Every structure is written in structure tokens, then in C-alpha cells.
Amino acid sequence: AAWLLKAVTCIDLTTLSGDDTASNIQRLCYKAKYPIREDLLKALNMHDKGITTAAVCVYPARVCDAVKALKAAGCDIPVASVATGFPAGQTHLKTRLEEIRLAVEDGATEIDVVINRTLVLTGQWK
């Protein structure tokens, strides 16, 4: 069971639904703080270990909601964001950089970067 609990602590709990709301994000953050039922943790004698997910990952426009919900829950789980034109990465570099800047400004501490596959497939690395 220890390996499974360790795996939970490495997961970014994510919602990337087009219809996410502040309340969806709040529920996600609660689940990130309490990813395993308390009765199961007690049965494993792990209830006092503070097991949480590694991060909460949301769209850039929802970073503020996640930061607010995690702060209200009294936990320091990091907020990640899928800035840079998720899911296809088909936006201008200037737009992608601005999206990163805004997500960080709103409290994201991790940015999941989406590559532009066309540029990769054609060897355009610059």
C-alpha cells in the first residue's frame, strides 16, 4: 500500500473541462487535500501523514479560483496551469508567453507547456 500512497503524492489532480466553474475548482482542491478516504488512511495507520496530491492543475483562467480554494483549505498544494495554448499549442509565441505570465501572476507555480507539434515534426526548433 505504501507505493500506492506514494503514487498519489506524485499526481497533479487536474480538471480541464471547458465548463469548469469556481465550485468545480473548489471541489477539485478539496479532493487534492484529501485524496484518500480517512477510514482507509486510518486502516493503514497513515492518517497523520498529511497525504495530498502533488499539485492541482487548471486552465489559466481558473488559477485564481484554485489558489483561493487551497488557501481557504489551509494547505500549500501548488497550482499548475496548462498555459501555452492547450491542448494543441497552435497559438502565437507572444500569446503563449502572455498566458504564462498571467498564470504565474495569478499564483501558478508550475506551467505545463504544450508543444506545437507541427514545429517539432518539421524540425523547427527555434
Secondary structure, DSSP 8 states (H G I E B T S, - for coil): -HHHHHHHTT-EEE---TT--HHHHHHHHHHHHS-S-HHHHHHTT-TTS----SEEEE-GGGHHHHHHHHHHTT----EEE-TTTTTTT-S-HHHHHHHHHHHHHTT-SEE-----HHHHHTT---
